[in-house]
Amino acid sequence: MRFFLLMSILSTHNNFEEIIFIDEGRLLEEYSEEEYDDYYDHLKKRFFGWNSYIVEDQKDVYFVSDTLFSYSNQSNESISYKYVYETGKDIKDSVAVTGGISTNASTKAKGFNLKFDNKLQSKISVEQSKSITEKWQLDIDVPPFTKMSLKIRGEGKISNGVSHLYIFFIKVKEGGWEVLDVTKEYYWLVEEYV
Amino acid sequence: MKKYIVGGIVILLVAILFLLTNDRSTSIFTLRHLYSQALTDGEFLRIPLLVNNDSFYTDESSIERINLIDDINIIPVSIDSISKDELSYYYGAEKYNVYMFDLVPEIGARVNLLDARLEIIYLNGEVNRLSIGDINIINYSENKDLGITGLTGIINIIEGYETTVGFVMGIKNLTDSDIEIKGFNINANPVFVNNKLIKEVENLEIDMFTSMEELIPEYHYLLDPTLNTSFIISANSKKNFIVPIVYEEIRYLNRFPIIIKYDDNEFIYDDFLFMNLGYFPEFLLETKRKYDMLN
């Protein structure tokens, strides 16, 4: 018996344009409903608390993130632009969940903490604080009639799977979750004509 | 009687074991970083230290003053802040927290300290000198003669270090007369530019992980640095360059300013963060130094 139906809307990591597995692997958004059911079958009933099944465990990925800034100078003089960036605040580890899972109470799933709460949410993507903090203040002059953009790409590790929450052996929540742990970030500056 | 003696010995051993396992004397780890920044108002130098417990060694109120020193120079710094990062590391079974010392050098000139030490003088008279790597600082100044139209680092792995071995840069001459580019400098001693091998390229779209030898066949990371080059950029036009970086000694170079000598002037491009692998990439762990404190 399910207290909450699996929602068909799938989650994404909103921070990242594209995530590519270095070897094989699948993102949470690629699970079919049948696969969700197969994975749920791995979960045994518990008296109380969460039970999780890990589908992808710390798989290496490349990611292309959104542009960090883009500034267009449409005048005929260069314009000074001050950009302050703190890694770990602007680009953060990403958590995505589906189904009845949200992110405020906690469960442990093999090597990382994933936080869930009691709210039913069909789609949520939240950010976790990240620890490779570097503060960077960049003073740049944007040349006339030029648009400058700061881009980022990187590497990380993805884990995903499904979970059930039981209370007195009764399943009260279920859903999928995914954690992207960013390990490397690379930056570059590109010109785009106005 | 015998059982009381045995019992006493057991209690004594347990007490000794308890004292040994609860030895919370402070230990600090440092790694050899290469710091290279162009500081502007409000900017600071962030120096991470790994410390195994919260003690007065990382408490700002117990510090009288801090200097950056090498064998010759003493550069006083003011403390912007000392904060504890949420990240922690384990060395054996012992947990270490990351404390970030955000410091502002109290000197307006260019600073180059090889094998620098962080000298912390405490109010109780204790002094610690912690090896932190190499420090290179210049002051940023604005210049409107040139404009940078693109910048990508070339990232290769050398001697096991993932590091920047060059960069691709677009430069626009914003003046109404021709200018001569005479040299590039990154102020990141002991890492330098080899100006002799700078190559002009049509466009900037070069993948950052391309081998430097593929881009410039004569390149080797241990080549000597050279200071001078000569490229003319016509008025209001631009050129793109691949600038190779050479190493006197291997370092992890991820952030640095670019100083361009042109005609009789200098253009400073603010330090650019080419990559971020965290404070303590695995290949840097071989440079770790451990300091056991008195308390």
HADDOCK unambig.tbl for C-alpha pairs under 7 A between the chains (distance, minus, plus):
assign (segid A and resid 131 and name CA) (segid B and resid 86 and name CA) 6.38 0.50 0.50
assign (segid A and resid 131 and name CA) (segid B and resid 87 and name CA) 5.39 0.50 0.50
assign (segid A and resid 132 and name CA) (segid B and resid 278 and name CA) 4.41 0.50 0.50
assign (segid A and resid 132 and name CA) (segid B and resid 279 and name CA) 6.34 0.50 0.50
assign (segid A and resid 138 and name CA) (segid B and resid 270 and name CA) 5.97 0.50 0.50
assign (segid A and resid 138 and name CA) (segid B and resid 271 and name CA) 6.85 0.50 0.50
assign (segid A and resid 138 and name CA) (segid B and resid 272 and name CA) 6.92 0.50 0.50
assign (segid A and resid 139 and name CA) (segid B and resid 270 and name CA) 5.82 0.50 0.50
assign (segid A and resid 141 and name CA) (segid B and resid 147 and name CA) 6.30 0.50 0.50
assign (segid A and resid 142 and name CA) (segid B and resid 147 and name CA) 6.74 0.50 0.50
assign (segid A and resid 143 and name CA) (segid B and resid 147 and name CA) 5.42 0.50 0.50
assign (segid A and resid 183 and name CA) (segid B and resid 277 and name CA) 6.45 0.50 0.50
assign (segid A and resid 184 and name CA) (segid B and resid 276 and name CA) 5.91 0.50 0.50
assign (segid A and resid 184 and name CA) (segid B and resid 277 and name CA) 4.78 0.50 0.50
assign (segid A and resid 185 and name CA) (segid B and resid 275 and name CA) 5.49 0.50 0.50
assign (segid A and resid 185 and name CA) (segid B and resid 276 and name CA) 5.07 0.50 0.50
assign (segid A and resid 185 and name CA) (segid B and resid 277 and name CA) 6.51 0.50 0.50
assign (segid A and resid 186 and name CA) (segid B and resid 274 and name CA) 5.83 0.50 0.50
assign (segid A and resid 186 and name CA) (segid B and resid 275 and name CA) 4.22 0.50 0.50
assign (segid A and resid 186 and name CA) (segid B and resid 276 and name CA) 6.41 0.50 0.50
assign (segid A and resid 187 and name CA) (segid B and resid 273 and name CA) 6.81 0.50 0.50
assign (segid A and resid 187 and name CA) (segid B and resid 274 and name CA) 5.20 0.50 0.50
assign (segid A and resid 187 and name CA) (segid B and resid 275 and name CA) 5.96 0.50 0.50
assign (segid A and resid 188 and name CA) (segid B and resid 151 and name CA) 5.80 0.50 0.50
assign (segid A and resid 188 and name CA) (segid B and resid 152 and name CA) 4.79 0.50 0.50
assign (segid A and resid 188 and name CA) (segid B and resid 274 and name CA) 6.77 0.50 0.50
assign (segid A and resid 189 and name CA) (segid B and resid 150 and name CA) 5.05 0.50 0.50
assign (segid A and resid 189 and name CA) (segid B and resid 151 and name CA) 4.92 0.50 0.50
assign (segid A and resid 189 and name CA) (segid B and resid 152 and name CA) 6.38 0.50 0.50
assign (segid A and resid 190 and name CA) (segid B and resid 149 and name CA) 6.69 0.50 0.50
assign (segid A and resid 190 and name CA) (segid B and resid 150 and name CA) 4.55 0.50 0.50
assign (segid A and resid 190 and name CA) (segid B and resid 151 and name CA) 6.61 0.50 0.50
assign (segid A and resid 191 and name CA) (segid B and resid 149 and name CA) 5.39 0.50 0.50
assign (segid A and resid 191 and name CA) (segid B and resid 150 and name CA) 5.62 0.50 0.50
